[in-house]
Amino acid sequence: MNKIYTITKVACSAALLIALTACGNSGKDEASKVKGTGLPKAGVPTTGAPKIAYIEVDSLMTQYEFCKEYTLELTKRSENYQATINSRMQKLQNDVVAFQQKAQQGGYTPEEGQKAQARLQKQQEELQKLQEELTVKFDKEQQKYNQIMRDSIQSFLRDYNKQKGYSIILSKAGDNILYADPAMDITTDVVNGLNKRYKKK
């Protein structure tokens, strides 16, 4: 259960990796491409190297205000859900201990013992059902926030790239890119733009 409700950077990072998609200028030089493939014709020179930039995902996650607020909100919700589960689980454990102690002391008739066991079984089933319901609810909330974040980043990059004209904007997370010229890093510019747009909402 703790594994399900533990908030790490993984979910946010995955959403950002999906959001940082290629921004191409596909309308250029169509005549120099082989029909149906998008590849240059043999012997026809291209118009120059593509303009490439990258964004540091970890920095974006820690500096983009929406992502910070989103992570905090989900963390609070996960803690609340976990507290609810822990409370119900503790009650069940206490009831089991009380049942065992009373049974050892001969405090139940056979019929009373069966009824008490049935109540404990029902409590356990209800707890399991609650765990499943909260897991589904939390997953839906996380998916909702991920989608909002992806949409906000993609929308910004579309407008941003109208002025910058990058062929590709890559996401840099960990060592997924072996080397990149720091001059191609647009993280700060993008984060500032995202936060400026977010504050206006």
Secondary structure, 3 states (H helix, E strand, C coil): CHHHHCCCHHHHHHHHHHHCCCCCCCCCCHHHECCCCCCECCCCCCCCCCCEEEEEHHHHHHHCHHHHHHHHHHHHHHHHHHHHHHHHHHHHHHHHHHHHHHHHCCCCCHHHHHHHHHHHHHHHHHHHHHHHHHHHHHHHHHHHHHHHHHHHHHHHHHHHHHHHCCCEEEEECCCCCCCCCHHHECHHHHHHHHHHHHHHC
